[in-house]
């Protein structure tokens, strides 16, 4: 059995141990002959005993040169002096060889021993365990149990339990626990601590706690082990409770305990708990260990107190690479990306050598800022520092180049990897997906599946590009693969599926995915809210909000944006006001996204004064906020206010965008400000904005309403882009107002050819014919509609009465009070006819 150990050790021994006999004999370089005992084995007993302890003393003294050669030299003299079979000296030799990394020599000593004691077995088990040979350590323990009549002591048991911990052998560890109880060592602090560690690392934290509580004597290591165990199992609150109990004992927390409890506070984002630990460290009046300072910095940045973390960093008298890396990572995690990049540069300039983790963190910051040049500089440093082959750095580089839209560099880095992992594939696929390069993303996905199983992050990236391109079939295939692989939905994949189904008008499928998810965080709820809002299923969104209030989740700013959008779609001022009140109560009313939504809601509900009041009370107004107010004034025909708002926006240095000019041109069109409209249309190039379909539609409408139909037609024909149906329909609408049949027919033909399924063009043309009494042509339009399979969408309106929304569709009598409503309408019609009202029947045939 021992020969197997020897063979294994020999195969794994480093060349460092292969020292020639000639060199080994030149011990005078390392050990002075005067320090060695005489070589004559025929010495009296007292001298023999003295010589034995002299050897022991020499073995335990530190060497000034090569320790391996030093120990081999003394080992040789021990053998020559007749102490080769001495158990005491052999045990020391096993220990010193083990500490020097000479496992082969330790095994040789052990195999040549004629007599072993408990120290021998304990040393050998520890030797194997320390060098990672856990299976061999267990075999040695089995040999000890089979060949020795002695009971294992606390050191042997503690070592073997630690081996079981490393191997994850729950069954063997449990058997050892029974042996501990039989030997009566269950109260030994070393054995007890090993058992606590064993059970906590095998997800048996309750058993670990039982052993911990049963120990009459607990060392600082025992406390550290149980505190770390609870933190690792996600129960950091118990870790903090245990630390408070520890402070009431005589055990003084060391740096390991403090690090563990600070990590627990970080996991809970428990700021007060971490502050108490910090105060405890300061009260001790001793200079903080660099490792404790590093963990404190990590704690503060993870709790969002980046400035406090930086203050601690600046106060550190002694820093190491971990200190710099922790601070850089903290800046990155809290989106202080410029600060992360500056600190990385400072670290490099001061002569420190950033490691792979520091490079990965700063590359993430470069990616967030799309700082391509700075990212390339980090890449250059990685090459100089021989870090470019670091797996994490490679993944960070691919992610950085992808997010900086430099896919060629990202792919070059990807292709240059000797071993491509799942993370690299995901980063590259996500890069292609961001730029909507669907074919490249799918090709890489198929290549990935030949070597790896895709992760949920892979599917999230593909679902993202699928949603942006509205590719329902691909989304369904991805959904099927997820189900086939048996991967349970996480919040990201679930929310991505809900988003893609909603955008593809399959809201029922989105809701089905929503209901199937076992764990739903607020992101998933928000995806469903936005899905309903996008598809105008507003009542369903309001019902879902009632379910949210009964759940454990709490709405955030994005939830309220979706709900306020729902209120806008319904033009329901009461609902909008209720959500606005809840925003104020929760302190989220100052978020810019929320502000824009609230302004838009009041505007669409016709409450312009409230919209303006909300706009004026906002400290931070972006272009979206300005656009909301300009569009509000434009839609309500208050062109002067809209144009004044536009001029004020320019004065404040806000650059207008595409939507801004849609609002401005629409405002000019509503009141016939032709000259102002043309001036603003021509000024778009000054702001580097290319006029789009919406702008041309506004200009055609403006010229048409002013009676300048020929100019409107010329503008359309000179468009640098292909006119869409909405542009021709704007001209057609102007022809209906002016009664220009010929130009109307031409505009209608062009609109219908651009979008044959749009009923609006047919209705407008029909109304032109009807206004001129051309009923035969009206009938032809109806026939063309039927032939093309075009159906006019029925008019719809709704009102809220007693907290109930009532929906009415033209010519529909499905409402439960329809008979009563129609009777009242008939009565009203009779009354207004009696008052002299004559209905306009020219458009009733098609525009009902």
NULUM-530431 format. One record per residue (C-alpha): x, y, z; residue in three letters. Coordinates in steps of 0.1 Angstrom, whole numbers, padded with zeros to 4 digits, always signed. Layout:
XYZALA
...
# end
This chain:
+0000+0000+0000UNK
+0028+0024+0009UNK
+0045+0016-0024UNK
+0015+0030-0042UNK
+0020+0062-0022UNK
+0057+0063-0032UNK
+0049+0057-0068UNK
+0023+0085-0068UNK
+0046+0109-0050UNK
+0075+0101-0073UNK
+0053+0108-0103UNK
+0043+0142-0090UNK
+0075+0153-0073UNK
+0091+0184-0087UNK
+0126+0183-0102UNK
+0137+0205-0073UNK
+0141+0174-0052UNK
+0165+0157-0076UNK
+0198+0166-0060UNK
+0229+0146-0067UNK
+0247+0128-0039UNK
+0278+0148-0045UNK
+0260+0180-0039UNK
+0242+0166-0009UNK
+0276+0158+0007UNK
+0287+0194+0004UNK
+0268+0202+0035UNK
+0295+0225+0049UNK
+0281+0253+0028UNK
+0248+0251+0046UNK
+0256+0235+0080UNK
+0289+0241+0098UNK
+0306+0208+0108UNK
+0311+0222+0142UNK
+0272+0224+0146UNK
+0268+0187+0137UNK
+0273+0159+0162UNK
+0302+0135+0157UNK
+0296+0106+0132UNK
+0309+0078+0155UNK
+0279+0056+0163UNK
+0297+0039+0192UNK
+0290+0065+0218UNK
+0277+0063+0254UNK
+0240+0065+0261UNK
+0241+0101+0274UNK
+0261+0112+0243UNK
+0236+0093+0222UNK
+0207+0111+0238UNK
+0224+0144+0235UNK
+0232+0138+0198UNK
+0196+0129+0191UNK
+0183+0161+0205UNK
+0210+0180+0187UNK
+0197+0167+0154UNK
+0162+0176+0164UNK
+0173+0211+0172UNK
+0191+0215+0139UNK
+0161+0203+0120UNK
+0139+0229+0136UNK
+0163+0257+0130UNK
+0157+0279+0099UNK
+0183+0275+0071UNK
+0200+0305+0055UNK
+0203+0287+0021UNK
+0185+0260+0003UNK
+0162+0244+0029UNK
+0158+0212+0010UNK
+0195+0206+0007UNK
+0199+0216+0044UNK
+0173+0190+0056UNK
+0188+0163+0033UNK
+0222+0170+0047UNK
+0211+0166+0082UNK
+0190+0136+0072UNK
+0221+0120+0058UNK
+0241+0126+0090UNK
+0211+0111+0110UNK
+0213+0079+0090UNK
+0251+0078+0093UNK
+0249+0083+0131UNK
+0226+0053+0135UNK
+0193+0072+0141UNK
+0177+0062+0108UNK
+0150+0042+0126UNK
+0144+0068+0154UNK
+0107+0076+0155UNK
+0111+0109+0171UNK
+0135+0122+0145UNK
+0115+0106+0117UNK
+0084+0125+0127UNK
+0103+0158+0126UNK
+0117+0149+0092UNK
+0083+0142+0078UNK
+0071+0175+0091UNK
+0100+0196+0077UNK
+0100+0178+0044UNK
+0063+0185+0041UNK
+0067+0222+0049UNK
+0094+0224+0022UNK
+0072+0208-0004UNK
+0091+0175-0005UNK
+0063+0151-0003UNK
+0084+0124-0019UNK
+0110+0126+0008UNK
+0084+0126+0035UNK
+0069+0095+0020UNK
+0103+0078+0020UNK
+0109+0086+0056UNK
+0074+0072+0065UNK
+0079+0040+0045UNK
+0112+0032+0061UNK
+0099+0037+0097UNK
+0099+0005+0117UNK
+0077+0019+0144UNK
+0050+0046+0142UNK
+0032+0065+0169UNK
+0002+0088+0169UNK
+0024+0118+0160UNK
+0037+0098+0129UNK
+0002+0090+0117UNK
-0011+0125+0124UNK
+0019+0141+0105UNK
+0015+0119+0075UNK
-0023+0125+0072UNK
-0017+0162+0076UNK
+0011+0160+0049UNK
-0011+0145+0023UNK
-0040+0168+0032UNK
-0018+0199+0029UNK
-0006+0189-0005UNK
-0041+0182-0018UNK
-0038+0143-0017UNK
-0071+0139+0001UNK
-0078+0103-0010UNK
-0043+0092+0001UNK
-0049+0109+0034UNK
-0080+0088+0039UNK
-0061+0056+0030UNK
-0034+0064+0055UNK
-0061+0069+0082UNK
-0076+0035+0072UNK
-0042+0019+0075UNK
-0038+0035+0109UNK
-0071+0021+0120UNK
-0062-0014+0108UNK
-0026-0016+0121UNK
-0027+0004+0154UNK
-0044-0005+0186UNK
-0043+0032+0197UNK
-0073+0054+0195UNK
-0070+0084+0172UNK
-0062+0116+0190UNK
-0077+0151+0183UNK
-0051+0160+0157UNK
-0057+0129+0136UNK
-0095+0133+0138UNK
-0094+0170+0130UNK
-0071+0164+0100UNK
-0093+0136+0086UNK
-0125+0156+0091UNK
-0109+0184+0072UNK
-0101+0160+0044UNK
-0137+0149+0042UNK
-0147+0186+0041UNK
-0125+0191+0011UNK
-0138+0160-0007UNK
-0174+0167+0002UNK
-0177+0132+0016UNK
-0208+0137+0037UNK
-0212+0100+0045UNK
-0176+0095+0056UNK
-0176+0127+0076UNK
-0208+0116+0094UNK
-0191+0083+0103UNK
-0161+0102+0117UNK
-0185+0122+0138UNK
-0197+0090+0153UNK
-0161+0080+0160UNK
-0155+0113+0177UNK
-0184+0107+0200UNK
-0170+0071+0208UNK
-0135+0084+0216UNK
-0149+0111+0239UNK
-0133+0140+0219UNK
-0166+0157+0210UNK
-0157+0186+0234UNK
-0122+0191+0219UNK
-0120+0225+0204UNK
-0100+0214+0173UNK
-0122+0185+0165UNK
-0154+0205+0172UNK
-0142+0233+0149UNK
-0134+0208+0122UNK
-0169+0193+0125UNK
-0185+0228+0124UNK
-0166+0235+0092UNK
-0175+0202+0077UNK
-0212+0205+0082UNK
-0214+0241+0072UNK
-0196+0235+0039UNK
-0218+0205+0032UNK
-0250+0227+0035UNK
-0259+0213+0069UNK
-0257+0245+0088UNK
-0282+0235+0115UNK
-0260+0205+0124UNK
-0230+0228+0124UNK
-0248+0251+0148UNK
-0258+0222+0171UNK
-0221+0211+0174UNK
-0211+0248+0179UNK
-0236+0253+0207UNK
-0226+0221+0224UNK
-0189+0230+0226UNK
-0180+0242+0261UNK
-0148+0259+0249UNK
-0148+0279+0217UNK
-0117+0295+0201UNK
-0117+0324+0178UNK
-0114+0300+0149UNK
-0146+0282+0160UNK
-0165+0315+0160UNK
-0150+0325+0126UNK
-0160+0291+0112UNK
-0197+0293+0122UNK
-0200+0330+0113UNK
-0186+0323+0079UNK
-0208+0292+0075UNK
-0240+0312+0080UNK
-0228+0340+0057UNK
-0220+0314+0030UNK
-0254+0298+0033UNK
-0271+0332+0028UNK
-0281+0338+0064UNK
-0259+0368+0071UNK
-0284+0381+0097UNK
-0275+0351+0119UNK
-0238+0358+0113UNK
-0243+0393+0128UNK
-0262+0379+0158UNK
-0233+0354+0164UNK
-0208+0382+0163UNK
-0227+0402+0189UNK
-0227+0370+0211UNK
-0190+0366+0206UNK
-0183+0401+0218UNK
-0199+0392+0251UNK
-0174+0364+0256UNK
-0137+0365+0265UNK
-0127+0356+0229UNK
-0112+0386+0211UNK
-0122+0388+0174UNK
-0093+0386+0150UNK
-0090+0398+0115UNK
-0106+0367+0101UNK
-0137+0371+0122UNK
-0139+0408+0113UNK
-0135+0400+0076UNK
-0162+0374+0077UNK
-0187+0396+0096UNK
-0181+0425+0072UNK
-0187+0402+0043UNK
-0220+0392+0059UNK
-0229+0429+0063UNK
-0221+0434+0027UNK
-0244+0406+0015UNK
-0272+0421+0036UNK
-0263+0457+0026UNK
-0266+0462+0063UNK
-0248+0496+0067UNK
-0254+0500+0104UNK
-0239+0466+0112UNK
-0208+0473+0092UNK
-0204+0506+0109UNK
-0205+0489+0143UNK
-0177+0466+0132UNK
-0157+0496+0120UNK
-0162+0513+0153UNK
-0152+0481+0171UNK
-0119+0480+0151UNK
-0112+0517+0159UNK
-0119+0513+0196UNK
-0093+0486+0199UNK
-0068+0514+0193UNK
-0045+0493+0172UNK
-0035+0499+0136UNK
-0058+0482+0112UNK
-0045+0452+0093UNK
-0044+0458+0056UNK
-0068+0429+0050UNK
-0094+0443+0074UNK
-0091+0477+0057UNK
-0096+0461+0023UNK
-0128+0443+0035UNK
-0140+0476+0051UNK
-0136+0493+0018UNK
-0154+0465+0000UNK
-0182+0467+0026UNK
-0187+0504+0021UNK
-0187+0504-0017UNK
-0211+0475-0018UNK
-0234+0495+0005UNK
-0232+0524-0020UNK
-0210+0545+0003UNK
-0183+0550-0023UNK
-0169+0583-0008UNK
-0165+0566+0026UNK
-0147+0538+0010UNK
-0124+0562-0009UNK
-0117+0581+0024UNK
-0106+0548+0040UNK
-0085+0540+0010UNK
-0067+0573+0011UNK
-0061+0570+0049UNK
-0044+0536+0045UNK
-0007+0538+0055UNK
+0000+0505+0038UNK
-0018+0494+0006UNK
-0015+0463-0015UNK
-0028+0453-0049UNK
-0060+0441-0034UNK
-0066+0476-0019UNK
-0063+0492-0053UNK
-0084+0465-0070UNK
-0112+0467-0044UNK
-0115+0505-0048UNK
-0115+0503-0086UNK
-0141+0475-0085UNK
-0162+0495-0061UNK
-0162+0525-0084UNK
-0172+0502-0113UNK
-0200+0485-0093UNK
-0215+0519-0084UNK
-0212+0533-0120UNK
-0184+0557-0110UNK
-0168+0547-0142UNK
-0146+0577-0149UNK
-0133+0575-0113UNK
-0125+0538-0118UNK
-0105+0546-0150UNK
-0086+0575-0133UNK
-0077+0553-0103UNK
-0065+0526-0126UNK
-0042+0551-0143UNK
-0030+0564-0110UNK
-0022+0529-0098UNK
-0002+0522-0129UNK
+0017+0555-0127UNK
+0027+0548-0091UNK
+0044+0516-0101UNK
+0018+0492-0090UNK
+0010+0463-0113UNK
-0027+0459-0117UNK
-0038+0423-0118UNK
-0063+0406-0140UNK
-0092+0415-0117UNK
-0083+0452-0118UNK
-0081+0450-0156UNK
-0114+0433-0158UNK
-0131+0459-0136UNK
-0118+0489-0155UNK
-0127+0472-0188UNK
-0163+0470-0176UNK
-0162+0507-0168UNK
-0148+0514-0203UNK
-0176+0494-0218UNK
-0202+0513-0198UNK
-0189+0546-0210UNK
-0182+0533-0245UNK
-0147+0546-0240UNK
-0130+0527-0268UNK
-0096+0545-0266UNK
-0092+0540-0229UNK
-0102+0503-0234UNK
-0075+0499-0260UNK
-0050+0513-0235UNK
-0060+0487-0209UNK
-0056+0461-0236UNK
-0021+0473-0243UNK
-0013+0472-0206UNK
-0026+0436-0205UNK
-0003+0426-0233UNK
+0027+0442-0216UNK
+0018+0427-0182UNK
+0013+0392-0198UNK
-0023+0393-0188UNK
-0039+0391-0222UNK
-0043+0353-0218UNK
-0061+0356-0185UNK
-0095+0342-0190UNK
-0114+0370-0172UNK
-0094+0397-0190UNK
-0101+0381-0224UNK
-0138+0380-0216UNK
-0137+0416-0204UNK
-0120+0427-0236UNK
-0146+0410-0258UNK
-0174+0427-0237UNK
-0157+0461-0239UNK
-0151+0460-0276UNK
-0187+0448-0282UNK
-0203+0475-0261UNK
-0181+0501-0279UNK
-0195+0489-0312UNK
-0161+0476-0323UNK
-0172+0441-0333UNK
-0142+0435-0355UNK
-0118+0439-0325UNK
-0141+0419-0303UNK
-0142+0391-0328UNK
-0104+0392-0333UNK
-0100+0389-0295UNK
-0125+0361-0295UNK
-0108+0342-0323UNK
-0074+0346-0306UNK
-0085+0327-0275UNK
-0068+0293-0271UNK
-0097+0281-0251UNK
-0131+0297-0257UNK
-0155+0294-0227UNK
-0192+0300-0223UNK
-0187+0336-0210UNK
-0167+0345-0241UNK
-0194+0331-0264UNK
-0221+0350-0244UNK
-0202+0383-0246UNK
-0197+0379-0284UNK
-0233+0369-0290UNK
-0245+0398-0268UNK
-0223+0422-0289UNK
-0239+0410-0321UNK
-0273+0412-0306UNK
-0268+0448-0294UNK
-0262+0459-0330UNK
-0291+0437-0343UNK
-0267+0415-0363UNK
-0290+0385-0360UNK
-0274+0362-0385UNK
-0239+0365-0369UNK
-0254+0360-0334UNK
-0272+0329-0346UNK
-0242+0315-0364UNK
-0221+0319-0332UNK
-0250+0304-0312UNK
-0250+0272-0334UNK
-0212+0270-0331UNK
-0214+0273-0293UNK
-0239+0245-0290UNK
-0214+0221-0305UNK
-0192+0225-0275UNK
-0212+0240-0247UNK
-0247+0241-0233UNK
-0261+0276-0237UNK
-0268+0295-0205UNK
-0298+0317-0197UNK
-0277+0347-0205UNK
-0272+0334-0240UNK
-0309+0331-0245UNK
-0315+0366-0230UNK
-0292+0381-0256UNK
-0309+0363-0285UNK
-0343+0372-0272UNK
-0332+0408-0270UNK
-0324+0410-0307UNK
-0354+0389-0315UNK
-0376+0415-0297UNK
-0360+0445-0314UNK
-0366+0428-0348UNK
-0400+0415-0340UNK
-0391+0380-0351UNK
-0418+0359-0334UNK
-0408+0326-0349UNK
-0372+0328-0337UNK
-0385+0338-0302UNK
-0407+0307-0301UNK
-0378+0285-0312UNK
-0356+0299-0284UNK
-0384+0294-0259UNK
-0387+0258-0271UNK
-0349+0252-0267UNK
-0351+0266-0231UNK
-0379+0242-0223UNK
-0361+0213-0240UNK
-0329+0218-0221UNK
-0350+0218-0188UNK
-0336+0252-0178UNK
-0358+0270-0153UNK
-0366+0306-0161UNK
-0347+0332-0141UNK
-0359+0367-0139UNK
-0339+0379-0169UNK
-0350+0351-0193UNK
-0386+0354-0181UNK
-0387+0392-0185UNK
-0370+0389-0220UNK
-0396+0364-0231UNK
-0425+0385-0218UNK
-0410+0415-0237UNK
-0406+0397-0270UNK
-0441+0382-0269UNK
-0456+0415-0260UNK
-0438+0433-0288UNK
-0450+0407-0313UNK
-0486+0412-0301UNK
-0488+0379-0283UNK
-0497+0393-0249UNK
-0515+0361-0239UNK
-0483+0341-0244UNK
-0464+0367-0224UNK
-0489+0364-0196UNK
-0486+0326-0197UNK
-0448+0329-0193UNK
-0454+0353-0164UNK
-0477+0329-0146UNK
-0453+0299-0151UNK
-0425+0317-0133UNK
-0420+0306-0097UNK
-0400+0336-0087UNK
-0410+0370-0100UNK
-0390+0401-0090UNK
-0402+0436-0099UNK
-0384+0435-0132UNK
-0406+0407-0144UNK
-0438+0425-0132UNK
-0426+0456-0150UNK
-0421+0437-0182UNK
-0457+0425-0180UNK
-0469+0460-0173UNK
-0451+0475-0203UNK
-0464+0446-0224UNK
-0500+0455-0216UNK
-0493+0492-0221UNK
-0477+0487-0255UNK
-0506+0466-0267UNK
-0531+0490-0252UNK
-0546+0464-0229UNK
-0548+0490-0202UNK
-0575+0474-0181UNK
-0555+0443-0178UNK
-0525+0464-0166UNK
-0547+0479-0139UNK
-0559+0445-0127UNK
-0523+0432-0126UNK
-0514+0462-0104UNK
-0539+0450-0079UNK
-0522+0416-0078UNK
-0488+0433-0074UNK
-0501+0451-0043UNK
-0509+0417-0027UNK
-0475+0403-0035UNK
-0442+0407-0017UNK
-0428+0430-0044UNK
-0429+0468-0042UNK
-0433+0490-0073UNK
-0404+0510-0084UNK
-0401+0540-0107UNK
-0404+0519-0139UNK
-0436+0503-0126UNK
-0451+0537-0122UNK
-0439+0548-0156UNK
-0458+0518-0171UNK
-0489+0525-0150UNK
-0489+0562-0158UNK
-0486+0553-0195UNK
-0517+0531-0190UNK
-0536+0560-0175UNK
-0524+0581-0205UNK
-0537+0555-0230UNK
-0571+0555-0212UNK
-0570+0593-0209UNK
-0581+0586-0173UNK
-0571+0616-0151UNK
-0583+0600-0118UNK
-0560+0570-0123UNK
-0531+0592-0133UNK
-0536+0614-0103UNK
-0537+0583-0080UNK
-0504+0570-0094UNK
-0489+0605-0091UNK
-0499+0607-0055UNK
-0483+0573-0048UNK
-0451+0585-0065UNK
-0450+0615-0042UNK
-0454+0593-0011UNK
-0426+0569-0022UNK
-0403+0598-0031UNK
-0399+0587-0067UNK
-0415+0618-0083UNK
-0382+0635-0090UNK
-0369+0607-0113UNK
-0366+0622-0148UNK
-0383+0592-0165UNK
-0412+0594-0141UNK
-0415+0632-0146UNK
-0417+0628-0183UNK
-0444+0602-0180UNK
-0464+0624-0156UNK
-0462+0654-0178UNK
-0473+0633-0208UNK
-0502+0618-0188UNK
-0516+0652-0177UNK
-0512+0664-0213UNK
-0531+0635-0228UNK
-0558+0638-0202UNK
-0563+0674-0212UNK
-0549+0689-0180UNK
-0524+0713-0195UNK
-0520+0734-0164UNK
-0511+0704-0143UNK
-0487+0693-0170UNK
-0470+0727-0170UNK
-0469+0728-0132UNK
-0451+0694-0132UNK
-0427+0706-0159UNK
-0418+0738-0140UNK
-0413+0719-0107UNK
-0387+0696-0123UNK
-0351+0704-0115UNK
-0336+0682-0143UNK
-0354+0685-0177UNK
-0340+0665-0206UNK
-0351+0667-0242UNK
-0379+0642-0236UNK
-0395+0664-0210UNK
-0393+0694-0233UNK
-0408+0674-0261UNK
-0437+0664-0240UNK
-0447+0700-0233UNK
-0441+0711-0269UNK
-0463+0683-0282UNK
-0489+0690-0255UNK
-0493+0726-0266UNK
-0493+0716-0303UNK
-0520+0690-0298UNK
-0542+0715-0280UNK
-0538+0741-0307UNK
-0517+0765-0286UNK
-0491+0770-0312UNK
-0476+0802-0297UNK
-0469+0785-0264UNK
-0454+0755-0282UNK
-0431+0777-0302UNK
-0422+0798-0271UNK
-0413+0766-0253UNK
-0391+0756-0283UNK
-0372+0788-0282UNK
-0368+0786-0244UNK
-0354+0750-0249UNK
-0328+0763-0273UNK
-0318+0791-0250UNK
-0312+0766-0221UNK
-0288+0746-0244UNK
-0310+0716-0249UNK
-0304+0702-0284UNK
-0336+0693-0301UNK
-0341+0659-0317UNK
-0363+0643-0343UNK
-0394+0643-0320UNK
-0390+0680-0311UNK
-0394+0691-0347UNK
-0425+0669-0351UNK
-0441+0688-0323UNK
-0430+0722-0336UNK
-0442+0716-0372UNK
-0474+0701-0359UNK
-0480+0732-0338UNK
-0474+0754-0369UNK
-0498+0732-0389UNK
-0527+0735-0364UNK
-0529+0773-0367UNK
-0516+0777-0403UNK
-0482+0793-0395UNK
-0468+0785-0430UNK
-0438+0808-0429UNK
-0428+0797-0394UNK
-0432+0761-0403UNK
-0410+0764-0434UNK
-0384+0783-0414UNK
-0383+0756-0387UNK
-0383+0728-0413UNK
-0352+0744-0430UNK
-0335+0749-0397UNK
-0333+0711-0390UNK
-0301+0708-0409UNK
-0285+0732-0384UNK
-0291+0707-0356UNK
-0278+0678-0378UNK
-0313+0663-0381UNK
-0324+0647-0413UNK
-0361+0653-0420UNK
-0381+0621-0418UNK
-0415+0608-0429UNK
-0432+0625-0399UNK
-0417+0659-0407UNK
-0428+0657-0443UNK
-0463+0646-0433UNK
-0465+0677-0410UNK
-0453+0700-0438UNK
-0478+0685-0463UNK
-0506+0690-0438UNK
-0495+0726-0431UNK
-0494+0735-0468UNK
-0526+0716-0475UNK
-0545+0734-0448UNK
-0533+0767-0461UNK
-0547+0758-0495UNK
-0513+0753-0512UNK
-0520+0719-0526UNK
-0497+0721-0556UNK
-0468+0731-0533UNK
-0476+0702-0510UNK
-0476+0678-0540UNK
-0443+0692-0552UNK
-0428+0688-0517UNK
-0438+0651-0517UNK
-0424+0645-0552UNK
-0390+0661-0542UNK
-0387+0640-0510UNK
-0352+0623-0508UNK
-0369+0593-0492UNK
-0397+0571-0505UNK
-0431+0587-0494UNK
-0451+0565-0472UNK
-0489+0562-0470UNK
-0492+0587-0442UNK
-0476+0615-0463UNK
-0500+0609-0492UNK
-0528+0606-0467UNK
-0520+0641-0454UNK
-0524+0655-0489UNK
-0555+0634-0494UNK
-0570+0649-0462UNK
-0562+0684-0474UNK
-0580+0676-0507UNK
-0611+0665-0488UNK
-0612+0698-0470UNK
-0607+0718-0502UNK
-0628+0695-0523UNK
-0601+0689-0549UNK
-0613+0656-0565UNK
-0586+0651-0591UNK
-0557+0656-0568UNK
-0575+0637-0542UNK
-0578+0607-0565UNK
-0541+0608-0573UNK
-0531+0611-0536UNK
-0555+0582-0528UNK
-0540+0560-0555UNK
-0505+0567-0542UNK
-0515+0561-0506UNK
-0532+0529-0514UNK
-0503+0516-0535UNK
-0480+0523-0505UNK
-0503+0506-0480UNK
-0532+0487-0496UNK
-0545+0475-0462UNK
-0549+0509-0446UNK
-0586+0518-0444UNK
-0580+0555-0438UNK
-0571+0563-0474UNK
-0603+0546-0487UNK
-0624+0565-0462UNK
-0610+0599-0471UNK
-0614+0593-0509UNK
-0650+0580-0503UNK
-0657+0612-0483UNK
-0644+0634-0511UNK
-0667+0616-0536UNK
-0697+0618-0512UNK
-0692+0655-0506UNK
-0696+0660-0544UNK
-0725+0636-0547UNK
-0705+0611-0567UNK
-0723+0581-0552UNK
-0713+0557-0580UNK
-0676+0564-0572UNK
-0684+0559-0535UNK
-0698+0525-0543UNK
-0666+0516-0563UNK
-0644+0525-0534UNK
-0665+0502-0512UNK
-0661+0474-0538UNK
-0623+0480-0540UNK
-0621+0477-0502UNK
-0640+0445-0502UNK
-0619+0431-0530UNK
-0587+0440-0511UNK
-0600+0426-0479UNK
-0598+0460-0461UNK
-0621+0465-0432UNK
-0626+0499-0415UNK
-0620+0497-0378UNK
-0650+0507-0359UNK
-0650+0538-0339UNK
-0646+0533-0301UNK
-0650+0554-0271UNK
-0652+0548-0233UNK
-0662+0565-0201UNK
-0657+0558-0164UNK
-0687+0558-0141UNK
-0687+0547-0105UNK
-0652+0531-0108UNK
-0663+0511-0139UNK
-0651+0517-0174UNK
-0678+0515-0201UNK
-0666+0508-0237UNK
-0688+0518-0267UNK
-0682+0507-0303UNK
-0699+0522-0333UNK
-0732+0504-0342UNK
-0726+0479-0314UNK
-0755+0471-0290UNK
-0736+0447-0267UNK
-0737+0470-0237UNK
-0761+0458-0210UNK
-0779+0492-0210UNK
-0779+0495-0248UNK
-0817+0498-0252UNK
-0819+0526-0227UNK
-0789+0544-0242UNK
-0804+0543-0277UNK
-0838+0555-0266UNK
-0822+0585-0249UNK
-0801+0592-0280UNK
-0832+0590-0302UNK
-0849+0615-0279UNK
-0819+0639-0281UNK
-0818+0637-0319UNK
-0855+0646-0321UNK
-0849+0676-0298UNK
-0820+0690-0318UNK
-0839+0685-0351UNK
-0867+0705-0335UNK
-0842+0732-0327UNK
-0834+0735-0365UNK
-0803+0712-0367UNK
-0797+0696-0401UNK
-0772+0667-0400UNK
-0744+0666-0426UNK
-0749+0633-0445UNK
-0721+0637-0469UNK
-0696+0616-0449UNK
-0719+0594-0429UNK
-0717+0564-0453UNK
-0680+0557-0447UNK
-0669+0577-0417UNK
-0691+0563-0390UNK
# end
